[in-house]
Amino acid sequence: MIELQHVRKVYGQVTPLEDVSVTIHDGDVIAVIGPSGTGKSTLLRCINLLETPTSGHILVDGEDITDKKCNINRVRTKLGMVFQSFNLYEHLTVVENCMLAQTVLLKTPRQEAYDKAMSLLRSVGMEEHALKYPDQLSGGQKQRAAIARTLSTDPEIILFDEPTSALDPLTVGEVEEVIADLAKKGCTMMLVTHSMEFAHTVSNRVFYMDQGGIYEEGTPDQIFNNPQKERTRRFTRRLACLEMEVTEQSHDLVGEIGRFYPFFSGKDLDIKRIINACQSYEEVCSLMFHEILGDKRTFDVILEYDAGKNRLTMSYAPHSLCKPAPSREHIMSQLEYKLISYYSVDKCVEHSDEGIGIRYTLTF
C-alpha cells in the first residue's frame, strides 16, 4: 500500500502539485489523466523519489520514504518505473538490461538473473530479441523490453509514465496488451496515459488531475460517463467531440486534418478508419464548396467518438445552400456514391436540425 500525505512539489514559480493526499491499495490499477502540465508525471516521479517532494510524506508499506534515513534503493525495488522514452541502456543487450537491476540491487547470481530475464522476455513476446541491442528494436519492442526489465525486481507497484506516447499507432496495441495482461494478473499499477479508451478498459480507478492535484477521482464509468465536476466534464467532452467551422476563405485541408489527429489519439481506431475519415473529409469539402453551399460558403464539422460502441461519426451542417439549392436526394446520392464506395463509410444519414436546417452524418 502507498499513502501520500499532503504532498507538494514546487519548481521555481510553478507548483504542479499543491496538496495531494491519496491511498493506493494493493491490486489497484489507476489511470492518471488530465490536460498537459497538470502534474501527472510529477506525481509518479515523486512516488519513487525521482523528484523529491517540497513537502509532505509518502509512505510505502508504512515506511516514510521521504525520511532522509530511508534506504531509497531498497524501496525502489518495490516501485518499478516504465518511461515513455524507454530508458534502456544502449550498450547492453536486451537480456543484459533485464539482468542489471537483479545483479546490482538484489545481488542475484548471474545465471539465476539470466534465467529470470529470459522468462520475463518470453512473457512479453521478446525472447527472440534477447541478444539484440536497443538500437536494433522497434519502439514497441523497446517498450516491451523495458516492461520486462521493470518486472525483473518483482516490484509491488509499477508506475507507467505515458508508455505508448512515443510509439507509432501500429505498435501501441502490443504494449497495451502487455499492460492489460499485467492488470489481469493483479499487479498494482499507476498509469499516466492520453489513451482514454485504454484507461477506461484497464483501470479500476481514475484520477483526473487539474488545479495542482487530483481534481476528481472515481471509477472509469464515473469519470468518463458521469463526471461530477465542471473541469472534468469539459475535459471528457473534448475527448469525445471535436467541433470546428470551415469557410472557403480559411479552408486549409492540411491544417484541419492536423486537428483531427490529436482527437483520434488514444481511441480504439485502426489506421485505416482514420485515413478513411480524413479522405472522406476532403471529398465532402469539395462537394460542399462546389455544389452545395450558398453565398456564405461556411459549414460546421462535428467529429464524435462513442467509446462504448467504438463508433466514429463525422457530421456536416451547411450554413446556407446554393440558389437554386440542389435537392437533398442529390446531395445524399453524391455523398453515398463516393464515400460509401471508396472510404468504408457504414452509412450516411440526413438530419433536420433546428437552426441549421440540414445536417449530414457519416458513420465509420
C-alpha positions, 0 to 999 in steps of 0.5 A: 500500500502507498499513502501520500500525505499532503504532498507538494512539489514546487519548481521555481514559480510553478507548483504542479502539485499543491496538496495531494493526499491519496491511498493506493491499495494493493491490486489497484490499477489507476489511470492518471489523466488530465490536460498537459502540465497538470502534474501527472508525471510529477506525481509518479516521479515523486512516488519513487523519489525521482523528484523529491517532494517540497513537502509532505510524506509518502509512505510505502508499506508504512515506511516514510520514504521521504525520511532522509534515513530511508534506504531509497534503493531498497524501496525502489525495488518495490516501485518499478518505473516504465518511461515513455522514452524507454530508458534502456541502456544502449550498450547492453543487450536486451537480456543484459538490461533485464539482468542489471537491476537483479545483479546490482540491487538484489545481488542475484547470481548471474545465471539465476538473473539470466534465467529470470530475464529470459522468462520475463522476455518470453512473457512479453513476446521478446525472447527472440530479441534477447541478444539484440541491442536497443538500437536494433528494436522497434519502439514497441519492442523497446517498450516491451523490453523495458516492461520486462526489465521493470518486472525483473525486481518483482516490484509491488507497484509499477508506475507507467509514465505515458508508455505508448506516447512515443510509439507509432499507432501500429505498435501501441496495441502490443504494449497495451496488451502487455499492460492489460495482461499485467492488470489481469494478473493483479499487479498494482499499477499507476498509469499516466496515459492520453489513451482514454479508451485504454484507461477506461478498459484497464483501470479500476480507478481514475484520477483526473488531475487539474488545479495542482492535484487530483481534481476528481477521482472515481471509477472509469464509468464515473469519470468518463460517463458521469463526471461530477465536476465542471473541469472534468466534464469539459475535459471528457467532452473534448475527448469525445467531440471535436467541433470546428467551422470551415469557410472557403476563405480559411479552408486549409485541408492540411491544417484541419486534418492536423486537428483531427489527429490529436482527437483520434489519439488514444481511441480504439481506431485502426489506421485505416478508419482514420485515413478513411475519415480524413479522405472522406473529409476532403471529398465532402469539402469539395462537394460542399464548396462546389455544389452545395453551399450558398453565398456564405460558403461556411459549414460546421464539422462535428467529429464524435467518438462513442467509446462504448460502441467504438463508433466514429461519426463525422457530421456536416451542417451547411450554413446556407445552400446554393440558389437554386439549392440542389435537392437533398436526394442529390446531395445524399446520392453524391455523398453515398456514391463516393464515400460509401464506395471508396472510404468504408463509410457504414452509412450516411444519414440526413438530419433536420436540425433546428437552426441549421436546417440540414445536417449530414452524418457519416458513420465509420 
